[in-house]
Amino acid sequence: MGIQRIESVTHSVDDLGACVRFFEDFGLFLVERTDEHAVFETLTGQTLHLDTDPGPHLPPPVEDGPTLREVVWGVDTREELDRLVTAVARDHRVRTTADGVHHTVDRSGFGVGLTLARPRKVTVEPRRTNTYGSVHRWNEPLEPLTRAHPLRMCHVALNIAKKGKDEAVAFYTGLLGFRPTDVVEPMGVFMRAPGDDDQHTMLLCHRPDRVSVNHIAYEVPGFDDVIEGGNYMIERGWREARRLGRHTVGSNVFRFLHAPCGGRVEYAADMDRVDDTYETRVHETTPPHHIWALRTNRDQDAPAS
Ligand SMILES: [Fe+2]
């Protein structure tokens, strides 16, 4: 089948202490920490590497300051991995490190790795809901979650240059087997990995016409997690980057935060799932960013209570 999921990402960072506090507050699990680097895990075993001096196998940073240096993609079988590495190596330099990761660079300058996927099984029990005629929660008042713990990194959004954007997309769709789901001509291409059923696993966005990290999204089980996780981050002093809403493309409920490792992170829930019968949608104009976003006039019109 091919690429299943994001296996790991690496950021080069300036302030490791701030980054560690941020991702502890965000709900990831710290598994390794030195003076130079830290490694966090999601519940499904993907890793986030924060490094003040990333290894020489990575390409130079695509922008000043802390940023994303590499996304390593997890492949389902050894045969598929060999096939992909052989295909990439025809036109790109590939370096293999002792941990079994094959490293190359995409057309925009982001590091790309390929390795065997090592998904950790996790049982997800979303909160049961009650609706008239559809009751799933009896005699069970809810308690606050207080924290969110991401299940997985579900997608990555990268900003790319307008010049050469088709080649930048073709690296993923032609060489690595990604399937375009929504092509938004003035903005970018949403695509999914062949082994993932999320509506998108990746967005290459050319609208800013600047190569940089846009965001990485982390799936949480439900809406309470998105909201309470974001509230906790605000309580801890981190800055929200966008008001709570639900996207048009992908339908996911989202909350964004500025991240000290560069770009933003997203708590995401309830994204559309699609299979191979989903036909690529091509949009000549950009659809609205969201189906809804939180609005309030409470603070303007009413005294605080
Ligand atoms: Fe997103």
py3Dmol code that shows the C-alpha trace and the ligand (Angstrom):
import py3Dmol

protein = """\
ATOM      1  CA  MET A   1       0.000   0.000   0.000  1.00  0.00           C
ATOM      2  CA  GLY A   2       2.739   2.505   0.895  1.00  0.00           C
ATOM      3  CA  ILE A   3       2.904   5.454   3.269  1.00  0.00           C
ATOM      4  CA  GLN A   4       0.588   5.042   6.258  1.00  0.00           C
ATOM      5  CA  ARG A   5       1.229   7.981   8.489  1.00  0.00           C
ATOM      6  CA  ILE A   6       3.625  10.606   9.813  1.00  0.00           C
ATOM      7  CA  GLU A   7       6.204   8.617  11.789  1.00  0.00           C
ATOM      8  CA  SER A   8       8.243  11.483  13.204  1.00  0.00           C
ATOM      9  CA  VAL A   9       9.027  15.145  12.696  1.00  0.00           C
ATOM     10  CA  THR A  10      12.132  17.134  13.590  1.00  0.00           C
ATOM     11  CA  HIS A  11      12.293  20.828  14.399  1.00  0.00           C
ATOM     12  CA  SER A  12      15.415  22.886  14.913  1.00  0.00           C
ATOM     13  CA  VAL A  13      14.788  25.143  17.905  1.00  0.00           C
ATOM     14  CA  ASP A  14      16.422  28.044  19.762  1.00  0.00           C
ATOM     15  CA  ASP A  15      14.764  27.826  23.146  1.00  0.00           C
ATOM     16  CA  LEU A  16      14.576  24.151  24.024  1.00  0.00           C
ATOM     17  CA  GLY A  17      13.191  24.839  27.498  1.00  0.00           C
ATOM     18  CA  ALA A  18      10.231  26.809  26.108  1.00  0.00           C
ATOM     19  CA  CYS A  19       9.550  24.112  23.507  1.00  0.00           C
ATOM     20  CA  VAL A  20       9.571  21.370  26.139  1.00  0.00           C
ATOM     21  CA  ARG A  21       7.150  23.328  28.348  1.00  0.00           C
ATOM     22  CA  PHE A  22       4.919  23.972  25.325  1.00  0.00           C
ATOM     23  CA  PHE A  23       4.600  20.318  24.291  1.00  0.00           C
ATOM     24  CA  GLU A  24       4.222  19.095  27.874  1.00  0.00           C
ATOM     25  CA  ASP A  25       1.336  21.544  28.215  1.00  0.00           C
ATOM     26  CA  PHE A  26       0.035  20.484  24.797  1.00  0.00           C
ATOM     27  CA  GLY A  27      -0.307  16.924  26.123  1.00  0.00           C
ATOM     28  CA  LEU A  28       2.507  14.998  24.440  1.00  0.00           C
ATOM     29  CA  PHE A  29       4.690  12.619  26.466  1.00  0.00           C
ATOM     30  CA  LEU A  30       8.361  13.437  27.016  1.00  0.00           C
ATOM     31  CA  VAL A  31      10.502  10.345  26.387  1.00  0.00           C
ATOM     32  CA  GLU A  32      14.009  11.806  26.133  1.00  0.00           C
ATOM     33  CA  ARG A  33      15.677  15.031  27.217  1.00  0.00           C
ATOM     34  CA  THR A  34      19.257  16.303  27.128  1.00  0.00           C
ATOM     35  CA  ASP A  35      20.679  19.839  27.085  1.00  0.00           C
ATOM     36  CA  GLU A  36      20.567  19.771  23.268  1.00  0.00           C
ATOM     37  CA  HIS A  37      17.417  17.909  22.375  1.00  0.00           C
ATOM     38  CA  ALA A  38      14.100  16.489  23.500  1.00  0.00           C
ATOM     39  CA  VAL A  39      11.814  13.800  22.108  1.00  0.00           C
ATOM     40  CA  PHE A  40       8.060  13.607  22.663  1.00  0.00           C
ATOM     41  CA  GLU A  41       5.567  10.901  21.736  1.00  0.00           C
ATOM     42  CA  THR A  42       1.928  10.833  20.756  1.00  0.00           C
ATOM     43  CA  LEU A  43      -0.292   8.086  22.150  1.00  0.00           C
ATOM     44  CA  THR A  44       0.145   6.103  18.919  1.00  0.00           C
ATOM     45  CA  GLY A  45       3.943   6.276  19.175  1.00  0.00           C
ATOM     46  CA  GLN A  46       4.884   8.953  16.646  1.00  0.00           C
ATOM     47  CA  THR A  47       7.801  11.085  17.761  1.00  0.00           C
ATOM     48  CA  LEU A  48       8.451  14.808  17.785  1.00  0.00           C
ATOM     49  CA  HIS A  49      12.153  15.689  17.894  1.00  0.00           C
ATOM     50  CA  LEU A  50      13.213  19.136  19.085  1.00  0.00           C
ATOM     51  CA  ASP A  51      16.867  19.765  18.485  1.00  0.00           C
ATOM     52  CA  THR A  52      19.148  22.756  18.999  1.00  0.00           C
ATOM     53  CA  ASP A  53      21.659  21.216  16.581  1.00  0.00           C
ATOM     54  CA  PRO A  54      20.027  18.683  14.260  1.00  0.00           C
ATOM     55  CA  GLY A  55      22.138  16.106  12.495  1.00  0.00           C
ATOM     56  CA  PRO A  56      24.131  16.641   9.286  1.00  0.00           C
ATOM     57  CA  HIS A  57      21.774  14.339   7.352  1.00  0.00           C
ATOM     58  CA  LEU A  58      19.174  17.128   7.343  1.00  0.00           C
ATOM     59  CA  PRO A  59      19.023  19.868   4.709  1.00  0.00           C
ATOM     60  CA  PRO A  60      19.578  23.502   5.730  1.00  0.00           C
ATOM     61  CA  PRO A  61      16.576  25.231   7.309  1.00  0.00           C
ATOM     62  CA  VAL A  62      14.028  26.646   4.854  1.00  0.00           C
ATOM     63  CA  GLU A  63      13.567  29.823   6.919  1.00  0.00           C
ATOM     64  CA  ASP A  64      15.197  31.827   9.714  1.00  0.00           C
ATOM     65  CA  GLY A  65      14.465  30.919  13.292  1.00  0.00           C
ATOM     66  CA  PRO A  66      13.014  27.693  14.654  1.00  0.00           C
ATOM     67  CA  THR A  67      11.361  25.586  11.976  1.00  0.00           C
ATOM     68  CA  LEU A  68      10.452  22.150  10.700  1.00  0.00           C
ATOM     69  CA  ARG A  69      13.460  20.331   9.285  1.00  0.00           C
ATOM     70  CA  GLU A  70      12.128  16.924   8.372  1.00  0.00           C
ATOM     71  CA  VAL A  71       8.991  14.801   8.203  1.00  0.00           C
ATOM     72  CA  VAL A  72       9.591  11.051   8.304  1.00  0.00           C
ATOM     73  CA  TRP A  73       6.818   9.002   6.747  1.00  0.00           C
ATOM     74  CA  GLY A  74       5.984   5.501   7.946  1.00  0.00           C
ATOM     75  CA  VAL A  75       5.542   2.795   5.300  1.00  0.00           C
ATOM     76  CA  ASP A  76       3.604  -0.441   5.890  1.00  0.00           C
ATOM     77  CA  THR A  77       5.990  -3.104   4.517  1.00  0.00           C
ATOM     78  CA  ARG A  78       9.674  -3.596   3.760  1.00  0.00           C
ATOM     79  CA  GLU A  79       8.828  -4.216   0.082  1.00  0.00           C
ATOM     80  CA  GLU A  80       6.924  -0.939  -0.218  1.00  0.00           C
ATOM     81  CA  LEU A  81       9.686   0.908   1.591  1.00  0.00           C
ATOM     82  CA  ASP A  82      12.324  -0.505  -0.780  1.00  0.00           C
ATOM     83  CA  ARG A  83      10.163   0.373  -3.765  1.00  0.00           C
ATOM     84  CA  LEU A  84       9.706   3.974  -2.637  1.00  0.00           C
ATOM     85  CA  VAL A  85      13.374   4.454  -1.756  1.00  0.00           C
ATOM     86  CA  THR A  86      14.410   3.069  -5.163  1.00  0.00           C
ATOM     87  CA  ALA A  87      11.987   5.406  -6.937  1.00  0.00           C
ATOM     88  CA  VAL A  88      13.177   8.464  -5.005  1.00  0.00           C
ATOM     89  CA  ALA A  89      16.867   7.565  -5.435  1.00  0.00           C
ATOM     90  CA  ARG A  90      16.571   7.776  -9.247  1.00  0.00           C
ATOM     91  CA  ASP A  91      16.509  11.587  -9.071  1.00  0.00           C
ATOM     92  CA  HIS A  92      17.368  12.464  -5.490  1.00  0.00           C
ATOM     93  CA  ARG A  93      20.243  11.827  -3.134  1.00  0.00           C
ATOM     94  CA  VAL A  94      19.194   9.397  -0.389  1.00  0.00           C
ATOM     95  CA  ARG A  95      21.146   8.870   2.827  1.00  0.00           C
ATOM     96  CA  THR A  96      20.347   6.040   5.201  1.00  0.00           C
ATOM     97  CA  THR A  97      21.030   6.417   8.906  1.00  0.00           C
ATOM     98  CA  ALA A  98      21.634   3.668  11.462  1.00  0.00           C
ATOM     99  CA  ASP A  99      18.058   3.915  12.719  1.00  0.00           C
ATOM    100  CA  GLY A 100      16.808   2.611   9.349  1.00  0.00           C
ATOM    101  CA  VAL A 101      15.487   5.946   8.089  1.00  0.00           C
ATOM    102  CA  HIS A 102      16.140   6.897   4.459  1.00  0.00           C
ATOM    103  CA  HIS A 103      16.569  10.659   4.181  1.00  0.00           C
ATOM    104  CA  THR A 104      16.123  12.917   1.185  1.00  0.00           C
ATOM    105  CA  VAL A 105      14.914  16.451   0.451  1.00  0.00           C
ATOM    106  CA  ASP A 106      11.723  17.562  -1.272  1.00  0.00           C
ATOM    107  CA  ARG A 107      11.530  20.179  -4.041  1.00  0.00           C
ATOM    108  CA  SER A 108      10.952  22.985  -1.518  1.00  0.00           C
ATOM    109  CA  GLY A 109      13.907  22.111   0.723  1.00  0.00           C
ATOM    110  CA  PHE A 110      12.120  20.243   3.513  1.00  0.00           C
ATOM    111  CA  GLY A 111      13.745  17.060   4.724  1.00  0.00           C
ATOM    112  CA  VAL A 112      11.775  13.928   3.913  1.00  0.00           C
ATOM    113  CA  GLY A 113      12.391  10.560   5.523  1.00  0.00           C
ATOM    114  CA  LEU A 114      11.030   7.108   4.794  1.00  0.00           C
ATOM    115  CA  THR A 115      10.986   4.269   7.304  1.00  0.00           C
ATOM    116  CA  LEU A 116       8.866   1.354   8.451  1.00  0.00           C
ATOM    117  CA  ALA A 117       5.736   2.450  10.307  1.00  0.00           C
ATOM    118  CA  ARG A 118       5.554   1.336  13.933  1.00  0.00           C
ATOM    119  CA  PRO A 119       2.023   2.217  14.964  1.00  0.00           C
ATOM    120  CA  ARG A 120       1.180   1.620  18.612  1.00  0.00           C
ATOM    121  CA  LYS A 121      -2.356   0.391  19.120  1.00  0.00           C
ATOM    122  CA  VAL A 122      -4.435   2.615  21.294  1.00  0.00           C
ATOM    123  CA  THR A 123      -8.039   2.120  22.297  1.00  0.00           C
ATOM    124  CA  VAL A 124     -10.009   5.311  21.855  1.00  0.00           C
ATOM    125  CA  GLU A 125     -13.173   5.798  23.823  1.00  0.00           C
ATOM    126  CA  PRO A 126     -14.794   9.013  22.701  1.00  0.00           C
ATOM    127  CA  ARG A 127     -17.147  10.608  25.181  1.00  0.00           C
ATOM    128  CA  ARG A 128     -20.618   9.189  24.823  1.00  0.00           C
ATOM    129  CA  THR A 129     -23.190  11.724  23.689  1.00  0.00           C
ATOM    130  CA  ASN A 130     -26.889  12.272  24.229  1.00  0.00           C
ATOM    131  CA  THR A 131     -29.243  13.558  21.562  1.00  0.00           C
ATOM    132  CA  TYR A 132     -33.010  13.293  21.537  1.00  0.00           C
ATOM    133  CA  GLY A 133     -33.693   9.831  20.155  1.00  0.00           C
ATOM    134  CA  SER A 134     -30.043   8.759  20.406  1.00  0.00           C
ATOM    135  CA  VAL A 135     -28.926   8.421  24.012  1.00  0.00           C
ATOM    136  CA  HIS A 136     -25.524   6.877  24.768  1.00  0.00           C
ATOM    137  CA  ARG A 137     -24.827   8.175  28.267  1.00  0.00           C
ATOM    138  CA  TRP A 138     -27.071   7.161  31.162  1.00  0.00           C
ATOM    139  CA  ASN A 139     -26.619   8.160  34.818  1.00  0.00           C
ATOM    140  CA  GLU A 140     -23.171   9.525  34.088  1.00  0.00           C
ATOM    141  CA  PRO A 141     -22.509  13.244  34.597  1.00  0.00           C
ATOM    142  CA  LEU A 142     -19.451  14.525  32.753  1.00  0.00           C
ATOM    143  CA  GLU A 143     -16.288  15.642  34.486  1.00  0.00           C
ATOM    144  CA  PRO A 144     -13.839  18.186  33.056  1.00  0.00           C
ATOM    145  CA  LEU A 145     -11.040  16.644  31.010  1.00  0.00           C
ATOM    146  CA  THR A 146      -8.710  19.511  32.017  1.00  0.00           C
ATOM    147  CA  ARG A 147      -6.019  18.247  29.606  1.00  0.00           C
ATOM    148  CA  ALA A 148      -5.853  16.983  26.036  1.00  0.00           C
ATOM    149  CA  HIS A 149      -3.538  14.163  25.005  1.00  0.00           C
ATOM    150  CA  PRO A 150      -3.120  13.919  21.227  1.00  0.00           C
ATOM    151  CA  LEU A 151      -3.674  10.504  19.714  1.00  0.00           C
ATOM    152  CA  ARG A 152      -1.522  11.212  16.703  1.00  0.00           C
ATOM    153  CA  MET A 153      -0.070  13.747  14.343  1.00  0.00           C
ATOM    154  CA  CYS A 154      -2.716  13.639  11.655  1.00  0.00           C
ATOM    155  CA  HIS A 155      -1.514  16.137   9.074  1.00  0.00           C
ATOM    156  CA  VAL A 156       1.238  18.556   8.212  1.00  0.00           C
ATOM    157  CA  ALA A 157       0.783  21.806   6.280  1.00  0.00           C
ATOM    158  CA  LEU A 158       3.794  23.310   4.523  1.00  0.00           C
ATOM    159  CA  ASN A 159       4.059  26.626   2.728  1.00  0.00           C
ATOM    160  CA  ILE A 160       5.824  26.418  -0.620  1.00  0.00           C
ATOM    161  CA  ALA A 161       6.840  28.827  -3.382  1.00  0.00           C
ATOM    162  CA  LYS A 162       4.484  29.560  -6.282  1.00  0.00           C
ATOM    163  CA  LYS A 163       7.322  29.037  -8.723  1.00  0.00           C
ATOM    164  CA  GLY A 164       7.720  25.310  -9.222  1.00  0.00           C
ATOM    165  CA  LYS A 165       4.639  24.457  -7.161  1.00  0.00           C
ATOM    166  CA  ASP A 166       3.530  21.722  -9.550  1.00  0.00           C
ATOM    167  CA  GLU A 167       6.892  19.994  -9.239  1.00  0.00           C
ATOM    168  CA  ALA A 168       6.745  20.406  -5.452  1.00  0.00           C
ATOM    169  CA  VAL A 169       3.369  18.646  -5.414  1.00  0.00           C
ATOM    170  CA  ALA A 170       4.493  15.997  -7.912  1.00  0.00           C
ATOM    171  CA  PHE A 171       7.273  14.900  -5.551  1.00  0.00           C
ATOM    172  CA  TYR A 172       4.577  13.679  -3.155  1.00  0.00           C
ATOM    173  CA  THR A 173       1.885  12.580  -5.617  1.00  0.00           C
ATOM    174  CA  GLY A 174       4.131  11.148  -8.311  1.00  0.00           C
ATOM    175  CA  LEU A 175       6.992   9.661  -6.299  1.00  0.00           C
ATOM    176  CA  LEU A 176       5.514   8.930  -2.887  1.00  0.00           C
ATOM    177  CA  GLY A 177       1.985   7.909  -3.879  1.00  0.00           C
ATOM    178  CA  PHE A 178       0.003  10.681  -2.158  1.00  0.00           C
ATOM    179  CA  ARG A 179      -3.466  11.240  -3.633  1.00  0.00           C
ATOM    180  CA  PRO A 180      -4.771  14.770  -4.143  1.00  0.00           C
ATOM    181  CA  THR A 181      -8.150  15.158  -2.441  1.00  0.00           C
ATOM    182  CA  ASP A 182      -8.876  18.859  -2.822  1.00  0.00           C
ATOM    183  CA  VAL A 183      -6.951  20.996  -5.289  1.00  0.00           C
ATOM    184  CA  VAL A 184      -7.598  24.652  -4.457  1.00  0.00           C
ATOM    185  CA  GLU A 185      -6.044  26.402  -7.433  1.00  0.00           C
ATOM    186  CA  PRO A 186      -5.401  29.809  -5.814  1.00  0.00           C
ATOM    187  CA  MET A 187      -4.189  28.275  -2.543  1.00  0.00           C
ATOM    188  CA  GLY A 188      -2.720  24.780  -2.552  1.00  0.00           C
ATOM    189  CA  VAL A 189      -3.191  21.037  -2.738  1.00  0.00           C
ATOM    190  CA  PHE A 190      -4.649  18.861   0.015  1.00  0.00           C
ATOM    191  CA  MET A 191      -3.535  15.254  -0.306  1.00  0.00           C
ATOM    192  CA  ARG A 192      -3.680  12.050   1.647  1.00  0.00           C
ATOM    193  CA  ALA A 193      -1.211   9.269   2.157  1.00  0.00           C
ATOM    194  CA  PRO A 194      -2.380   6.018   0.521  1.00  0.00           C
ATOM    195  CA  GLY A 195      -2.609   4.190   3.857  1.00  0.00           C
ATOM    196  CA  ASP A 196      -4.419   6.967   5.701  1.00  0.00           C
ATOM    197  CA  ASP A 197      -8.158   7.534   5.579  1.00  0.00           C
ATOM    198  CA  ASP A 198      -8.117  11.132   6.781  1.00  0.00           C
ATOM    199  CA  GLN A 199      -9.345  13.539   4.121  1.00  0.00           C
ATOM    200  CA  HIS A 200      -5.868  15.038   4.111  1.00  0.00           C
ATOM    201  CA  THR A 201      -2.529  13.990   5.559  1.00  0.00           C
ATOM    202  CA  MET A 202      -0.721  16.924   3.992  1.00  0.00           C
ATOM    203  CA  LEU A 203      -1.316  20.379   2.563  1.00  0.00           C
ATOM    204  CA  LEU A 204       1.169  22.125   0.306  1.00  0.00           C
ATOM    205  CA  CYS A 205       0.090  25.759   0.388  1.00  0.00           C
ATOM    206  CA  HIS A 206       1.515  28.169  -2.199  1.00  0.00           C
ATOM    207  CA  ARG A 207      -0.634  31.175  -1.297  1.00  0.00           C
ATOM    208  CA  PRO A 208       1.987  32.894   0.924  1.00  0.00           C
ATOM    209  CA  ASP A 209       4.610  32.213  -1.798  1.00  0.00           C
ATOM    210  CA  ARG A 210       7.226  31.629   0.884  1.00  0.00           C
ATOM    211  CA  VAL A 211       8.764  28.327   1.970  1.00  0.00           C
ATOM    212  CA  SER A 212       8.013  27.854   5.668  1.00  0.00           C
ATOM    213  CA  VAL A 213       6.255  25.572   8.086  1.00  0.00           C
ATOM    214  CA  ASN A 214       2.545  26.327   8.330  1.00  0.00           C
ATOM    215  CA  HIS A 215       1.253  23.913  10.973  1.00  0.00           C
ATOM    216  CA  ILE A 216       1.150  20.372  12.257  1.00  0.00           C
ATOM    217  CA  ALA A 217      -2.218  19.008  13.380  1.00  0.00           C
ATOM    218  CA  TYR A 218      -2.737  16.574  16.243  1.00  0.00           C
ATOM    219  CA  GLU A 219      -5.898  14.540  16.476  1.00  0.00           C
ATOM    220  CA  VAL A 220      -7.691  14.411  19.821  1.00  0.00           C
ATOM    221  CA  PRO A 221     -10.749  12.266  20.534  1.00  0.00           C
ATOM    222  CA  GLY A 222     -13.453  14.937  20.568  1.00  0.00           C
ATOM    223  CA  PHE A 223     -14.643  18.517  20.745  1.00  0.00           C
ATOM    224  CA  ASP A 224     -14.176  18.764  24.517  1.00  0.00           C
ATOM    225  CA  ASP A 225     -10.504  17.872  24.036  1.00  0.00           C
ATOM    226  CA  VAL A 226     -10.079  20.568  21.363  1.00  0.00           C
ATOM    227  CA  ILE A 227     -11.681  23.207  23.574  1.00  0.00           C
ATOM    228  CA  GLU A 228     -10.287  22.185  26.943  1.00  0.00           C
ATOM    229  CA  GLY A 229      -6.844  21.504  25.503  1.00  0.00           C
ATOM    230  CA  GLY A 230      -6.809  25.013  24.007  1.00  0.00           C
ATOM    231  CA  ASN A 231      -8.090  26.535  27.245  1.00  0.00           C
ATOM    232  CA  TYR A 232      -5.317  24.834  29.173  1.00  0.00           C
ATOM    233  CA  MET A 233      -2.694  26.163  26.756  1.00  0.00           C
ATOM    234  CA  ILE A 234      -4.063  29.697  27.207  1.00  0.00           C
ATOM    235  CA  GLU A 235      -4.027  29.281  30.997  1.00  0.00           C
ATOM    236  CA  ARG A 236      -0.379  28.271  30.712  1.00  0.00           C
ATOM    237  CA  GLY A 237       0.418  31.480  28.840  1.00  0.00           C
ATOM    238  CA  TRP A 238       0.598  30.229  25.240  1.00  0.00           C
ATOM    239  CA  ARG A 239      -0.965  32.248  22.450  1.00  0.00           C
ATOM    240  CA  GLU A 240      -3.937  31.183  20.390  1.00  0.00           C
ATOM    241  CA  ALA A 241      -3.456  31.672  16.650  1.00  0.00           C
ATOM    242  CA  ARG A 242      -7.011  31.298  15.395  1.00  0.00           C
ATOM    243  CA  ARG A 243     -10.460  31.236  16.881  1.00  0.00           C
ATOM    244  CA  LEU A 244     -12.127  27.850  17.421  1.00  0.00           C
ATOM    245  CA  GLY A 245     -13.906  26.672  14.286  1.00  0.00           C
ATOM    246  CA  ARG A 246     -14.659  23.886  11.832  1.00  0.00           C
ATOM    247  CA  HIS A 247     -12.813  23.783   8.517  1.00  0.00           C
ATOM    248  CA  THR A 248     -14.564  23.599   5.162  1.00  0.00           C
ATOM    249  CA  VAL A 249     -11.995  21.262   3.578  1.00  0.00           C
ATOM    250  CA  GLY A 250     -11.775  18.192   5.822  1.00  0.00           C
ATOM    251  CA  SER A 251     -14.605  19.324   8.149  1.00  0.00           C
ATOM    252  CA  ASN A 252     -12.321  19.067  11.185  1.00  0.00           C
ATOM    253  CA  VAL A 253     -13.001  21.093  14.298  1.00  0.00           C
ATOM    254  CA  PHE A 254      -9.830  23.046  15.024  1.00  0.00           C
ATOM    255  CA  ARG A 255      -8.013  25.177  17.517  1.00  0.00           C
ATOM    256  CA  PHE A 256      -4.582  26.644  16.656  1.00  0.00           C
ATOM    257  CA  LEU A 257      -1.694  27.783  18.837  1.00  0.00           C
ATOM    258  CA  HIS A 258       1.550  29.553  17.994  1.00  0.00           C
ATOM    259  CA  ALA A 259       4.391  27.128  18.654  1.00  0.00           C
ATOM    260  CA  PRO A 260       7.906  28.082  19.838  1.00  0.00           C
ATOM    261  CA  CYS A 261       9.329  25.384  17.517  1.00  0.00           C
ATOM    262  CA  GLY A 262       8.100  27.384  14.484  1.00  0.00           C
ATOM    263  CA  GLY A 263       4.699  27.612  12.814  1.00  0.00           C
ATOM    264  CA  ARG A 264       1.574  26.616  14.676  1.00  0.00           C
ATOM    265  CA  VAL A 265       0.025  23.466  16.058  1.00  0.00           C
ATOM    266  CA  GLU A 266      -3.590  22.451  15.731  1.00  0.00           C
ATOM    267  CA  TYR A 267      -5.827  20.395  17.969  1.00  0.00           C
ATOM    268  CA  ALA A 268      -8.119  18.616  15.478  1.00  0.00           C
ATOM    269  CA  ALA A 269     -11.160  16.382  15.829  1.00  0.00           C
ATOM    270  CA  ASP A 270     -13.780  14.792  13.594  1.00  0.00           C
ATOM    271  CA  MET A 271     -12.039  15.124  10.233  1.00  0.00           C
ATOM    272  CA  ASP A 272     -13.758  13.610   7.188  1.00  0.00           C
ATOM    273  CA  ARG A 273     -12.626  10.081   6.413  1.00  0.00           C
ATOM    274  CA  VAL A 274     -12.422   9.067   2.748  1.00  0.00           C
ATOM    275  CA  ASP A 275     -11.588   5.964   0.729  1.00  0.00           C
ATOM    276  CA  ASP A 276     -10.440   5.375  -2.827  1.00  0.00           C
ATOM    277  CA  THR A 277     -13.912   6.196  -4.198  1.00  0.00           C
ATOM    278  CA  TYR A 278     -13.409   9.831  -3.140  1.00  0.00           C
ATOM    279  CA  GLU A 279     -12.812  11.809  -6.311  1.00  0.00           C
ATOM    280  CA  THR A 280     -10.373  14.688  -6.369  1.00  0.00           C
ATOM    281  CA  ARG A 281     -12.237  17.977  -6.130  1.00  0.00           C
ATOM    282  CA  VAL A 282     -10.760  20.892  -8.061  1.00  0.00           C
ATOM    283  CA  HIS A 283     -11.695  24.394  -6.882  1.00  0.00           C
ATOM    284  CA  GLU A 284     -11.045  27.341  -9.183  1.00  0.00           C
ATOM    285  CA  THR A 285     -11.731  29.701  -6.318  1.00  0.00           C
ATOM    286  CA  THR A 286     -10.818  29.171  -2.684  1.00  0.00           C
ATOM    287  CA  PRO A 287     -13.680  27.761  -0.606  1.00  0.00           C
ATOM    288  CA  PRO A 288     -14.442  29.549   2.671  1.00  0.00           C
ATOM    289  CA  HIS A 289     -11.803  28.737   5.276  1.00  0.00           C
ATOM    290  CA  HIS A 290     -14.351  27.411   7.749  1.00  0.00           C
ATOM    291  CA  ILE A 291     -17.917  26.214   8.017  1.00  0.00           C
ATOM    292  CA  TRP A 292     -18.165  28.132  11.267  1.00  0.00           C
ATOM    293  CA  ALA A 293     -15.885  29.907  13.707  1.00  0.00           C
ATOM    294  CA  LEU A 294     -16.701  30.892  17.246  1.00  0.00           C
ATOM    295  CA  ARG A 295     -18.311  34.315  17.471  1.00  0.00           C
ATOM    296  CA  THR A 296     -19.116  36.235  20.593  1.00  0.00           C
ATOM    297  CA  ASN A 297     -20.348  39.721  21.352  1.00  0.00           C
ATOM    298  CA  ARG A 298     -20.465  39.099  25.052  1.00  0.00           C
ATOM    299  CA  ASP A 299     -17.345  41.062  25.951  1.00  0.00           C
ATOM    300  CA  GLN A 300     -18.357  44.163  23.995  1.00  0.00           C
ATOM    301  CA  ASP A 301     -21.941  44.418  25.132  1.00  0.00           C
ATOM    302  CA  ALA A 302     -22.252  43.037  28.595  1.00  0.00           C
ATOM    303  CA  PRO A 303     -20.415  43.552  31.853  1.00  0.00           C
ATOM    304  CA  ALA A 304     -18.390  40.540  32.856  1.00  0.00           C
ATOM    305  CA  SER A 305     -20.286  38.200  35.105  1.00  0.00           C
TER     306      SER A 305
END
"""
ligand_1 = """\
1
LIG
Fe -4.871 21.646 9.703
"""
view = py3Dmol.view(width=600, height=400)
view.addModel(protein, "pdb")
view.setStyle({"model": 0}, {"cartoon": {"style": "trace"}})
view.addModel(ligand_1, "xyz")
view.setStyle({"model": 1}, {"stick": {}})
view.zoomTo()
view.show()
